[in-house]
Amino acid sequence: MGMFDKLLANLKAGRKTIVFTEGTDARILQAAERILKEDLMNVVLCGNKEEVCAAAKAGGFEVGKAVVCDPLTYPDMDEMVAKMVELRKGKMTEEECRTLLKKSNYFGTMLVKMGKADALLGGATYSTADTVRPALQIVKTKKGSNLVSSSFILFREKDGQEEKIAMGDCAINIAYTDRVDKDGNVILTAAQQLAEVAVETARTAAYFGIDPKVAVLSFSTYGSGKGGTVQLSHDAVLEARKLDPTLVIDGEFQFDAAVSETVAKTKCPNSEVAGKANTFIFPLIEAGNIGYKIAQRLGGYEAYGPILQGLNAPINDLSRGCNAEEVYKMAIITAGMA
């Protein structure tokens, strides 16, 4: 649990409350039991109380200290609806908001927005989109952020040493294209968006004790290839340096140039990142998703994430293939970052 020390210290410093949107899921209940037994944080389980209790009993899980909140019987629902109507600023009617708040993903997000909880973890059965959408509509992006992105922290022990790397974006942004206004003027380039992912991923890496050396990846090193994502990755490096002049970042790199000092000496000998990279930025979601899963399944890394970046509150997404151990650790990550 070495990489969790800072998070656990935060949890001890101030009591946090986490919302689980899928309160009847056995994996959630098993993780909640452990969290409550270890007294790490307060737990809110969304769902019908009878159904949550029945699921807990069926699995043999003791979650009596958790608060069960049912969107269909929540006593302050009128206040919650009014707040959501205000937040949506005419984009949703009162009836539309009330309908959405019957769903645990929206209901749980509003609990965070209204200060009833500090953090939210969902996605055991919900899709990533169903976790991110209410977060974007209700919690919204933090000041200075133009998009929500994600990163994974990967950890393994090798020869008695901890090895940690970060990868982004592997779960949210499918591809990067210029954003334009209604008149067709570019307001945010694709490279600026990828640069923001790089900066945010480096910040997440640093939070987990990684001294980020950021490599923006492609199938080319310093212009050795043409087309595809080469220009995007190259330009993103330049934009990231503008966003954070202190950031140690370089590229575009092929993966071998980013991690192998031998290859780096041949392809990019003067780079302070090449051959030493520990934070990897992918120009397409396909590459990122495949990359982290290769590291996880063949490289022996434990993968923690996706950790959502750019939001005003810690709201994270689970893989629908997660197990209770992953839920437990992601709950520590999510609440610990509050």
Buried (B, 14 or more C-beta within 10 A) or exposed (E): EEBBEEBBEBBEEEEBBBBBBBBBBBBBBBBBBBBBEEEBBBBBBBBBBEEBBEBBEEBEBEBEEBBBBBBEEBEEBEEBBEBBBEBBEEEBEEEBBBEBBEBBBBBBBBBBBBEBBBBBBBBBBBEBEBBBBBBBBBBBBEEEBEBBBBBBBBBBEEEEEEBBBBBBBBBBBEEBEEBEEEEEEEEBBBBBBBBBBBBBBBBBBEBBEBEBBBBBBBBBBBEBBEEEBBBBBBBBBBBBBEBBEEBBBBBBBBBBBBBBEEBBEEBBEEBEBBBBBBBBBBBBBEBBBEBBBEBBEEBEBBBBBBBBBBBBBBBBBBBEEBEBEBBBBBBBBBBBBB
